[in-house]
């Protein structure tokens, strides 16, 4: 009785690569949702200066993950690039350093004290287990056809 052998290694590797990419995209989407929720209504806890300078609205992920040495990666954060939306047009330069100043801390000239409100790092650390579960769920969904 003849035995027929089909090598599906190339299809398997292609499907695995697609599953890994889509898993990273799913994690990026989850982190964007968590960051927007964590921002709430603004940087200040009091009733003053509740505007986040449109940072919350600009939180996004890159369109496609990039393949790096350790695997796929995707950037998540406020608007990528140097332009910030303004009423009278587009301002270039420092406007999108505002989230960095709040994350690391700065001396606020209006309140005359050092202020710091971390949002990105604690949210990322807190979301780590959920990101792992989201990645595993997505990869499993794509790889189920290879289950024996």
N, C-alpha and C positions, 0 to 999 in steps of 0.2 A: 504494500500500500504506500503510494508516494505521499510525502508530507510537503506541504507548501508553506514557505516562510516569507513573511512580509516585514520588511524593516520600516517601522513607523517612528524611528528615532527623530528624524528631522521634523515631522509634524508635532511630536510630543514637545520637543524643545521650543518650537514656535508657539505652541499653545501655552507653555509654561511662561515664556517671555511675555506674552499678551496678558496672562493672568497676573504676573508681577507688576506690570505697568498699570493695569486697571486697579489693582490693590492699592498702589501708592496714590492714585487719583482719588479713590474712595476715602483714603485716610486724609488727604488734603481737604476734601469737601467736609468731612467731619470736623476737622480742626477749624476751618473757616466758620462753621456754624457755632462751635463752642466759643471762639474768640468774640464773635459778634454778640453772643449772649452775655459773655463776661464783661463787655464794655458797659452794658447798662445804659445809663443816660448821660454819663460824662466822667471826666477825670476827678472832679471835686465831689467830696461827700456832702458838703454843705449845700446851701441853696444858691451859691454864687458860681458864675462861670461854668454852666452846665454843658456848653458846647464842646465837642471833641474835635473841632476843626475838621470835620468831615472824615476823620480817621476811621470811625466805625463803618461808614458807608463804603470806604475804599478797601476794606480788608478783602483780599482775594487770594487765589492760588494761581500758579503759573498754568498756562494752557496745557502743557505736556510735561511729563517727568523727563528728567535727563538721566542718562546712564552714567554713573560714576564708578569709581573703583570698587566701592563696597556694594553697589547695586543701584537701583533706581532711587531718585530723590526728587522732591518737588518743593518749591518755595511757597510759603504761606506768609502773608503779612499785608501791611498797608500798601497802597498803590506803588507798583514797581516803576522806577524811573524818577526823574527829578521834578516833575510838574505837579502843582497842586491847583485844584479848581478854585477860582476866585470869581467874584461877581463881575468884575470888569475885564475878565480875560484869564490868562494863564500866567502864574508867577513861577519863575524858575528858581531853584536853589534850595534854601534851608527849610522850606515849609514842611517837608516830610521827615525832618529830623525831630519834629515835635514828639512823636511816640517814643523815640529813642531817649529824648531828654526826660520824659516822664518815667520811663522804665529804669533808667540808670540813676535818676535824681538830678535836681537842678535847684539853683537859687531863684525863686520866683520874685520878680521885682514888684509885683502887685501886692502880694501878701507879706513880703519882706521876711521870708523864711525858706529853709530848704524843704523841698517837697519831692516826694517819690511815690509813685503809684504803679506797682508792677501789675501788669495784666497778661502780657504775652508768655513770660516764663512760667508763672504758676499754672496758667491754663494749659500749657503744653505738658508740664509735668503731671498735672492732674488727669489729663486725657490719655496718658500713655497706655494704660490697660485697655481702654476703649479703642485706641488706635490699633493695637495688636489684634484685638478681636475683630475689628472691621477688616483688617488686611487678611486675616485667616478666613473669614467668611467669604470674602470676594474671591480669593484664590481657590478656595474649595469649590465655589460655584462654577468657576471656569474649568476646573480640572476633574469634575465629576465624571465626565465621559471616559476618562482613562481608568476609572476605578474598576477593580477586578472583582 
